[in-house]
Amino acid sequence: MIWSNYSYLFQEADRFYLYNSLSNSFAELDRDTYTFLCEQSEKKNDIKISDEGLKEILVKMKVIVDNDHDAFLRFKYRTLLRRFANTHLSLTINPTLDCNFACPYCFEGKHPQVYMSDQVEEDVVSFVKRHEMVKSLNVVWFGGEPLLAFNRMKSLTQKFLNMDLVYEAGMITNGYLLTDRVIDHLTDMKIKSIQVTVDGLKDVHDGRRCLKNGYPTFDKIIENIKHAHIVCPDIKLNVRVNIDRTNELDFLELYKLFQEEEIYLTPAFVDDIEKINKCVLNTEEQNNYINRLLRENGIVFNRFYPSPGQECFVRNPNSVVIGPEGELYKCWNDVGKADRVYGYLDGRITNEPLLFQYLAASDPFDDEQCKECLLLPVCGGGCPYNRIKRDSEDNNINVCPLIKGNLKNYLLNHCRIKQ
């Protein structure tokens, strides 16, 4: 057997550790075992382990394998199997592009305030029914602000529930319209998760996310989030906090604000794909920020331990973003952009090159750096949108996760949390 390329040994003070990304397993070792495995890893090939108990554990962790290439192909096969699975349909539905906010950085203000018609609603239902192999349906309500078209959401939901499918939904909303009128229907609509974005504390948030008439929104959103959590405790509420240089101190205060309600906050670092935002934190600063929240304030995020590499659904033909006029996109980032429409609900494909770019271009399994990377099994190649943009525009967008280059610190943080 050989030492797997996906195995990682490291030491911190007088403690010794072994991690493998193929199995996503992590173990603490005694000094003698660590020293012995370091010697074996340097040999790479033809590893001899007389201790059958230790050998069994290493095989189970996939630290040692018969052949690295075979292990890679096995992982690739499982990924491709999920990529082209046809029994699940994942829809992101935009019932409107209209929004009650006037955020300066958001696309909705630059596009027609279109609402889904009765005919498009029927076309959505027909589209789902044409997927005869599908057994389960997941919908994410998106926009614009989807709650401006709440009646359309209810009507479509009822039609989905009348189908012989396993059904559940989530919603991305600015939170301002998350009132009793909406909350009372969420459970019946099978909504399992809601994401609401805030841009910092009141002063910063209200300066960026105000109503179209200029009125502030922070207090109303916070009130709605807390109330929704009380009324619907089984719905996962995720408050996404946009972070850049202008508000990086606000997250801690927001965390304290929600701590008693046990509402989950996610730090979401503002990116700069277009290379025009001078306030973004670079990768090193983002890592330092997350580590500081843990070490100085005891704030824990599940991002410290690597997650199994579930590839973005954009690669799957059964993952579709539907616009309010029945237009189809592959990625949320494309909504509202006419040149990023690849087809329509009636089956027409109007931009086949774009469709196949999403389905097959910039594949991490064709990328030599990705193929050799220790983290590929838990990374999945990163965001396909960013990969395609990087390769098609020949720019230097970073497609790697924050953990890349910082694996040791992240695993040690995981140990601190467990202890």
HUKA-V483650 format. One line per field, one symbol per residue. phi: phi as a letter, one per 40 degrees, with the letter a starting at -180 (. if undefined). psi: psi as a letter, one per 20 degrees, with the letter a starting at -180 (. if undefined). A space follows every 50 residues. Layout:
# HUKA-V483650
phi->???
psi->???
This chain:
# HUKA-V483650
phi->.bccccbababbfbbbbbbbcccfbaacbcdccccccccccccgbfcbbc cccccccccccgcbbcacccccccccccccccdbcbcbbbbbbbcabcac cbcccbcdcbbdccbcccccdcccccdcccccccbbbbbbcbafbcccbc ccdcccdcccccccbcbaababbcgccccddcdcbdcccgccabbbbbbh cdccdccbbbcccgccbdcccccccccccccbccccbbccbcbaccaccc dcccdccbdccfccbbcbcccaccgbccbcccdcccccccccccccbgcb bccccdcdcccdcdccdcbbbbccbgcbbbbdccdgbdcbcbibdchcbb acdcdccccbcfcccbcccccccdcdcbbgggcddccccdccbfbbdcbc cdccgbddcccccdccccc
psi->rrpqijqoprqockqqqpqphgilqpqpqrgggggghgghhhhfqlppoh ohggggghghikhprhphhhgghgggghghghhkqjippopopniqiqqi rlphjqhhijqqmqqprhghghhgghgghimhiphqppppprbaohihlh hgggggghhghiqmqpprrrqoqiihjmrhhghiigghjkohqppppqka rgggghihmrrhjiqrigggggggghghhghmhipopooooppahikiih gghhghhighikpppppopprmhilioijqprgghgghgghhhghhikpp qiihpqqqmoqpihiphjoppprijjqprhqhiipiohijpiarhjipoi mhggghghhirlphiiohgghiphjghjgjiaohghgggghhilalpoiq rhipikgghghhhggggh.
